[in-house]
Amino acid sequence: MVLPVSITLLFVVVYSTVVLLLSRGLKQLKKVSIGESVKPVPVTLVIPFRNEKVRLPVLVRDLLQQSYPEDQFEVIFINDHSEDGSKALLNSLLHRRSRFSCMDLPAGQSGKKEALLHGNSQVRTEWIIQTDADCRLGPHFIATHMAFLEEYPSDLVAGLVTTRNGSGGLLEIFERMDLLSLAGSGAGSFYYGRPLMCNGANLLYSKKLFFETRDFDPAGMTPSGDDMFLMIGARKLGRKMSFSTAREAMVETIPAQSLGSLITQRIRWGSKSVHYGITDIQLLAVVVAFTNVLLLFSPIWLLLDPELWPWLLSALVIKILADFKILYTITGCTGQRRILRLFLPVWLIYYFYLPVVLTGMLFRQSGWKGRRY
């Protein structure tokens, strides 16, 4: 039983080293605060939506309350064949607002990637901000993004994404910690000049970059991953990418309504990784998966050889500390450190949740908004 435990320890040390480096990178990221010195630059927000009738009114209200000069930004909504009356509602909300427009995705086209391609082709500005229809934006969202771009010129700027406060239940906290652990790791990787992940709910990029990276997106092979393949294309082209940790530029998404919908979302996110074609991103995914699976089997090694408990306990403590560190750092950025009081229960639940997600990635089709892929 020494060999399995040695392998477990090796993976835990490698995993924890990477996580601590990413946490360090996160703390070193450049910061910017919104101020009057921002030179207004025209920008267009592109927002695909499908069946978001309930959430569109609050998003439109957030957009109308932006502090950025009204004549310097436009908003394009792309309707992905909604069936709940979203388009009619949105048109009524946008009545006589010339800076806002809503267009339909043509027949025969569907999905977020097609919607973004269709919407971005209509953009008249050099810069695009991409977000989702189920997000909430602060009043300085656009202004802070553009201030960061002015101070740190980049081809792509990623921003913070977290979940909005809801009932405060265990599922909500679990989802937030899971999302923030990914967000923190992704953000920290930008510091080293080799971004590993980003979130399409909060991206600023040039129109030129978007169309330059289309050849790197296997749209016909995976319907999701618009954000990751844009980032990967930018990496391969050697473009400048940055991450803004400004809370004013953060977006909040609506928490999952059930454990099933959360698992389905994570399966969809994970299933695209085989198409990335970037060694360090795929290698990290393997290390994360193997580290967690090996620790999942640690009770078996203990039953077979109880004398191994000091080594397995050491592996467990090392990983717990690394996971806590990245969450402590990222929750400091988002202002949500209170959730860490449930860190240990969530950490334990994760080991029942992980096998379900991994199994789903291997054997189950992913789905989104009533569609199966």
Secondary structure in CASP SS format (residue, H / E / C, confidence):
PFRMAT SS
TARGET T0000
AUTHOR 0000-0000-0000
METHOD secondary structure of the structure
MODEL  1
M C 1.00
V H 1.00
L H 1.00
P H 1.00
V H 1.00
S H 1.00
I H 1.00
T H 1.00
L H 1.00
L H 1.00
F H 1.00
V H 1.00
V H 1.00
V H 1.00
Y H 1.00
S H 1.00
T H 1.00
V H 1.00
V H 1.00
L H 1.00
L H 1.00
L H 1.00
S H 1.00
R H 1.00
G H 1.00
L H 1.00
K H 1.00
Q H 1.00
L C 1.00
K C 1.00
K C 1.00
V C 1.00
S C 1.00
I C 1.00
G C 1.00
E C 1.00
S C 1.00
V C 1.00
K C 1.00
P C 1.00
V C 1.00
P C 1.00
V E 1.00
T E 1.00
L E 1.00
V E 1.00
I E 1.00
P E 1.00
F E 1.00
R C 1.00
N C 1.00
E C 1.00
K C 1.00
V C 1.00
R C 1.00
L H 1.00
P H 1.00
V H 1.00
L H 1.00
V H 1.00
R H 1.00
D H 1.00
L H 1.00
L H 1.00
Q C 1.00
Q C 1.00
S C 1.00
Y C 1.00
P C 1.00
E H 1.00
D H 1.00
Q H 1.00
F E 1.00
E E 1.00
V E 1.00
I E 1.00
F E 1.00
I E 1.00
N E 1.00
D C 1.00
H C 1.00
S C 1.00
E C 1.00
D C 1.00
G C 1.00
S H 1.00
K H 1.00
A H 1.00
L H 1.00
L H 1.00
N H 1.00
S H 1.00
L H 1.00
L C 1.00
H C 1.00
R C 1.00
R C 1.00
S C 1.00
R C 1.00
F E 1.00
S E 1.00
C E 1.00
M E 1.00
D E 1.00
L C 1.00
P C 1.00
A C 1.00
G C 1.00
Q C 1.00
S C 1.00
G C 1.00
K H 1.00
K H 1.00
E H 1.00
A H 1.00
L H 1.00
L H 1.00
H H 1.00
G H 1.00
N H 1.00
S C 1.00
Q C 1.00
V C 1.00
R C 1.00
T C 1.00
E C 1.00
W E 1.00
I E 1.00
I E 1.00
Q E 1.00
T C 1.00
D C 1.00
A C 1.00
D C 1.00
C E 1.00
R E 1.00
L E 1.00
G C 1.00
P C 1.00
H C 1.00
F H 1.00
I H 1.00
A H 1.00
T H 1.00
H H 1.00
M H 1.00
A H 1.00
F H 1.00
L H 1.00
E H 1.00
E H 1.00
Y C 1.00
P C 1.00
S C 1.00
D C 1.00
L E 1.00
V E 1.00
A E 1.00
G E 1.00
L C 1.00
V E 1.00
T E 1.00
T E 1.00
R C 1.00
N C 1.00
G C 1.00
S C 1.00
G C 1.00
G C 1.00
L H 1.00
L H 1.00
E H 1.00
I H 1.00
F H 1.00
E H 1.00
R H 1.00
M H 1.00
D H 1.00
L H 1.00
L H 1.00
S H 1.00
L H 1.00
A H 1.00
G H 1.00
S H 1.00
G H 1.00
A H 1.00
G H 1.00
S H 1.00
F H 1.00
Y H 1.00
Y C 1.00
G C 1.00
R C 1.00
P C 1.00
L C 1.00
M C 1.00
C C 1.00
N C 1.00
G C 1.00
A C 1.00
N C 1.00
L E 1.00
L E 1.00
Y E 1.00
S E 1.00
K H 1.00
K H 1.00
L H 1.00
F H 1.00
F H 1.00
E H 1.00
T C 1.00
R H 1.00
D H 1.00
F H 1.00
D C 1.00
P C 1.00
A C 1.00
G C 1.00
M C 1.00
T C 1.00
P C 1.00
S C 1.00
G C 1.00
D H 1.00
D H 1.00
M H 1.00
F H 1.00
L H 1.00
M H 1.00
I H 1.00
G H 1.00
A H 1.00
R H 1.00
K H 1.00
L C 1.00
G C 1.00
R C 1.00
K C 1.00
M E 1.00
S E 1.00
F E 1.00
S E 1.00
T C 1.00
A C 1.00
R H 1.00
E H 1.00
A H 1.00
M C 1.00
V E 1.00
E E 1.00
T E 1.00
I C 1.00
P C 1.00
A C 1.00
Q C 1.00
S C 1.00
L H 1.00
G H 1.00
S H 1.00
L H 1.00
I H 1.00
T H 1.00
Q H 1.00
R H 1.00
I H 1.00
R H 1.00
W H 1.00
G H 1.00
S H 1.00
K H 1.00
S H 1.00
V H 1.00
H H 1.00
Y C 1.00
G C 1.00
I C 1.00
T H 1.00
D H 1.00
I H 1.00
Q H 1.00
L H 1.00
L H 1.00
A H 1.00
V H 1.00
V H 1.00
V H 1.00
A H 1.00
F H 1.00
T H 1.00
N H 1.00
V H 1.00
L H 1.00
L H 1.00
L H 1.00
F C 1.00
S H 1.00
P H 1.00
I H 1.00
W H 1.00
L H 1.00
L H 1.00
L H 1.00
D C 1.00
P H 1.00
E H 1.00
L H 1.00
W H 1.00
P H 1.00
W H 1.00
L H 1.00
L H 1.00
S H 1.00
A H 1.00
L H 1.00
V H 1.00
I H 1.00
K H 1.00
I H 1.00
L H 1.00
A H 1.00
D H 1.00
F H 1.00
K H 1.00
I H 1.00
L H 1.00
Y H 1.00
T H 1.00
I H 1.00
T H 1.00
G H 1.00
C H 1.00
T H 1.00
G C 1.00
Q C 1.00
R H 1.00
R H 1.00
I H 1.00
L H 1.00
R H 1.00
L H 1.00
F H 1.00
L H 1.00
P H 1.00
V H 1.00
W H 1.00
L H 1.00
I H 1.00
Y H 1.00
Y H 1.00
F H 1.00
Y H 1.00
L H 1.00
P H 1.00
V H 1.00
V H 1.00
L H 1.00
T H 1.00
G H 1.00
M H 1.00
L H 1.00
F H 1.00
R C 1.00
Q C 1.00
S C 1.00
G E 1.00
W E 1.00
K C 1.00
G C 1.00
R E 1.00
R E 1.00
Y C 1.00
END
